[in-house]
């Protein structure tokens, strides 16, 4: 087995930033994907997934390629390990990375959906009950300032100033804001669902939507710097770069054909055979 085909975690990093192995992360969280641990005996054709040396069985994780020594089962439930056609191979390599990263982006978009949906509902309710809320707001501000009746004599500051400014907007403007927030929430929901199921169209939609709002985020960051704004623009830049480069959008780096070929290279029994170590002597 060549150096480039060694299992994850067995090759000394040859660069400053070592390659991140998603297989090891998933196995650390969910456990190894072992097959045949309940079999009474092993056959020669099972050496790709399990081997036995000196009375100790070694089972291969079908995800991360780790080999784990385990004792023979005391009460086996089957005579031999299942045949290849009965085994559902776990994702690994680029396919696993794409699933994890796209679902992380989907969760981010789902959070955006919840926030925007709540904002849309709040603005809509505000516009519907604007007159009553304005009177209540002024009474609260006047009580705080020690005045009575009408608008407050001094201009509110901070959050109160923002609320007071909202009362200067017309109902039509508030309804437009609520509608825009609702439309944006629907867009984020569509992105989240599509990315969760790894649809190609969702990758394009997310990339375009992210790119469209980047100038606005940059403008807001130029007006005032805050940790939230900095993190938001960094995350969106990373999402756009990942979708464009790693997912090869718009035909970049071979496009969808090259992306699919790279995924297929890491999947299936051929990939397991390519990375399998040579037997040490004869299996017993």
C-alpha positions in Angstrom: 0.0 0.0 0.0 1.5 3.3 -1.0 2.0 6.3 1.3 -0.9 8.2 -0.3 -3.3 5.2 0.3 -2.5 4.8 4.0 -5.5 4.8 6.4 -6.4 8.1 8.2 -4.3 8.8 11.2 -1.4 6.6 10.2 0.6 9.0 8.0 2.8 11.7 9.5 1.7 15.1 8.2 4.0 16.4 5.6 2.7 20.0 5.6 2.2 22.8 8.2 -1.6 22.2 8.3 -2.3 18.5 8.4 -5.3 17.1 6.5 -8.4 16.9 8.6 -9.9 13.4 8.5 -13.7 13.5 8.8 -13.9 9.7 9.3 -12.0 9.9 12.6 -14.3 12.7 13.8 -17.5 10.7 13.0 -16.1 7.5 14.4 -15.2 9.3 17.6 -18.7 10.6 17.9 -20.7 7.6 16.7 -18.4 4.6 17.1 -16.7 2.5 14.5 -18.5 0.7 11.6 -17.6 -2.9 12.2 -19.0 -6.0 10.5 -19.0 -9.6 11.5 -18.3 -9.2 15.2 -21.2 -11.6 15.9 -20.0 -14.3 13.4 -18.9 -17.8 14.6 -16.1 -18.1 12.0 -14.4 -16.0 9.3 -13.9 -17.1 5.7 -10.9 -16.2 3.4 -13.2 -13.8 1.5 -13.8 -11.9 4.7 -10.2 -10.7 5.0 -11.1 -7.3 3.7 -13.3 -6.6 6.7 -12.0 -9.0 9.4 -9.0 -11.2 10.0 -7.8 -13.6 12.7 -4.3 -14.0 13.9 -3.1 -16.2 16.9 -6.7 -16.5 18.2 -7.3 -12.7 18.1 -9.8 -11.3 15.6 -9.1 -7.9 14.0 -12.1 -6.1 12.6 -11.8 -3.2 10.1 -13.8 -0.1 10.5 -15.4 0.5 7.1 -15.4 4.2 7.7 -12.0 5.2 9.1 -9.9 2.0 8.2 -8.9 1.4 11.8 -8.3 -2.3 12.8 -9.6 -3.2 16.2 -8.6 -6.4 18.1 -11.6 -8.2 19.7 -12.2 -11.6 21.2 -14.3 -14.2 19.4 -18.0 -13.8 20.3 -19.1 -16.1 23.1 -22.6 -16.5 21.7 -22.4 -15.9 17.9 -25.7 -15.1 16.3 -24.6 -16.0 12.7 -22.2 -18.5 11.2 -20.2 -16.1 9.0 -20.1 -12.3 8.3 -22.7 -11.0 5.8 -21.9 -11.0 2.1 -20.8 -7.8 0.5 -24.3 -7.2 -1.1 -25.8 -7.3 2.4 -23.5 -4.6 3.8 -24.4 -1.0 3.6 -21.0 0.9 3.4 -20.8 4.1 5.4 -19.8 7.4 3.8 -16.1 8.2 3.8 -13.7 10.6 2.1 -15.1 13.6 0.2 -18.7 12.2 0.3 -18.6 12.3 4.1 -16.9 15.7 4.3 -19.5 17.2 1.9 -22.4 15.8 3.9 -21.1 17.2 7.2 -20.2 20.6 5.9 -23.4 21.0 3.9 -25.5 20.0 6.9 -23.6 22.5 9.1 -24.4 25.2 6.5 -28.0 24.0 6.5 -28.2 24.4 10.3 -26.9 27.9 9.9 -29.6 28.7 7.4 -32.2 27.1 9.6 -31.2 29.4 12.4 -31.5 32.4 10.0 -35.0 31.2 9.0 -36.2 31.0 12.7 -34.8 34.5 13.4 -36.2 36.1 10.3 -39.6 34.4 10.7 -39.9 35.7 14.2 -38.8 39.2 13.1 -41.4 39.1 10.3 -44.2 38.2 12.7 -43.1 40.8 15.2 -43.0 43.6 12.6 -46.3 42.5 11.2 -47.9 42.6 14.7 -46.3 45.9 15.4 -47.7 47.4 12.2 -51.2 46.0 13.0 -51.3 47.5 16.5 -49.0 50.5 15.9 -51.4 53.1 17.4 -52.0 51.3 20.7 -48.3 50.3 21.0 -47.2 53.9 20.4 -49.4 55.2 23.2 -48.2 52.4 25.5 -44.6 53.2 24.6 -44.9 56.9 25.3 -46.6 56.2 28.6 -43.7 54.0 29.7 -41.0 56.5 28.5 -42.9 59.4 30.3 -43.1 57.3 33.4 -39.4 56.7 33.3 -38.6 60.4 32.6 -41.2 61.7 35.1 -43.3 63.6 32.6 -47.0 63.2 31.7 -48.9 62.9 28.4 -47.9 63.0 24.8 -44.5 62.4 23.3 -41.6 62.5 25.7 -39.9 65.9 26.1 -36.4 64.5 25.7 -35.2 62.1 22.9 -34.9 58.5 24.0 -31.5 56.9 23.5 -30.2 53.4 22.8 -32.9 50.7 22.4 -35.7 53.2 23.3 -34.5 55.4 20.4 -34.7 52.5 18.0 -38.2 51.8 19.1 -39.2 55.4 18.9 -37.8 55.6 15.4 -40.0 52.6 14.4 -43.1 54.6 15.4 -42.1 57.2 12.8 -42.5 54.7 10.0 -45.7 54.4 8.1 -47.8 51.2 8.3 -47.1 50.5 4.6 -43.4 50.6 5.2 -43.6 48.3 8.2 -45.7 45.8 6.2 -43.1 46.0 3.5 -40.4 45.2 6.0 -42.4 42.3 7.4 -42.9 41.0 3.9 -39.3 41.3 3.0 -38.2 39.5 6.2 -40.8 36.7 5.5 -39.5 36.3 1.9 -35.9 36.1 3.1 -37.0 33.6 5.8 -38.6 31.4 3.1 -35.4 31.6 1.0 -33.3 30.5 4.0 -35.7 27.6 4.7 -35.4 26.4 1.1 -31.6 26.6 1.2 -31.6 24.7 4.5 -33.8 21.8 3.2 -31.9 21.6 -0.1 -28.5 21.6 1.6 -29.5 19.0 4.2 -30.4 16.6 1.4 -27.3 17.6 -0.6 -29.1 18.9 -3.6 -26.9 20.5 -6.3 -29.5 23.3 -7.0 -29.4 24.2 -3.3 -25.6 24.8 -3.5 -26.1 27.2 -6.4 -29.0 28.9 -4.6 -27.0 29.3 -1.4 -23.9 30.6 -3.2 -25.9 33.3 -5.2 -27.9 34.3 -2.1 -24.7 34.6 0.0 -22.9 36.6 -2.7 -25.9 39.0 -3.1 -25.9 39.9 0.6 -22.2 40.2 1.1 -22.0 43.9 -0.1 -24.7 44.8 2.4 -22.8 43.0 5.2 -19.6 44.8 4.2 -21.4 48.1 4.2 -22.8 47.5 7.7 -19.4 46.4 8.9 -17.9 49.6 7.5 -20.4 51.7 9.4 -19.8 50.0 12.8 -17.7 47.1 13.8 -19.0 44.4 16.1 -18.0 40.8 16.9 -21.3 39.5 15.5 -20.9 41.4 12.2 -17.3 40.2 11.8 -18.2 36.5 12.5 -21.2 36.7 10.2 -19.2 38.0 7.2 -16.3 35.6 7.8 -18.8 32.6 7.9 -20.5 33.8 4.7 -17.2 34.3 2.9 -16.1 30.8 4.0 -19.5 29.3 2.8 -19.1 31.0 -0.6 -15.5 29.9 -1.0 -16.4 26.3 0.0 -19.3 26.1 -2.4 -17.4 27.6 -5.3 -14.1 25.8 -4.9 -14.8 22.5 -3.1 -18.1 21.9 -4.8 -16.8 23.1 -8.2 -19.8 25.3 -9.0 -20.2 26.9 -12.5 -17.9 24.3 -14.1 -14.9 25.3 -12.0 -12.2 22.7 -11.6 -14.1 20.2 -13.8 -17.6 21.0 -12.5 -20.1 18.5 -11.3 -18.5 15.6 -13.3 -15.2 16.0 -11.5 -17.0 16.5 -8.2 -18.9 13.2 -8.6 -15.8 11.3 -9.8 -13.9 12.5 -6.7 -16.8 11.3 -4.5 -17.0 7.9 -6.1 -13.3 7.4 -5.8 -13.7 7.3 -2.0 -16.8 5.0 -1.9 -17.5 1.4 -2.6 -15.6 -1.8 -2.2 -12.9 -0.7 -4.7 -11.9 2.0 -2.3 -11.7 -0.5 0.6 -9.6 -2.9 -1.5 -7.3 0.0 -2.5 -6.5 0.9 1.1 -6.4 -2.6 2.6 -3.1 -3.8 4.2 -1.5 -6.9 2.9 -2.1 -10.1 5.1 0.5 -11.0 7.6 1.1 -14.6 6.9 -1.9 -16.9 6.5 -5.2 -16.1 8.3 -6.2 -18.8 10.8 
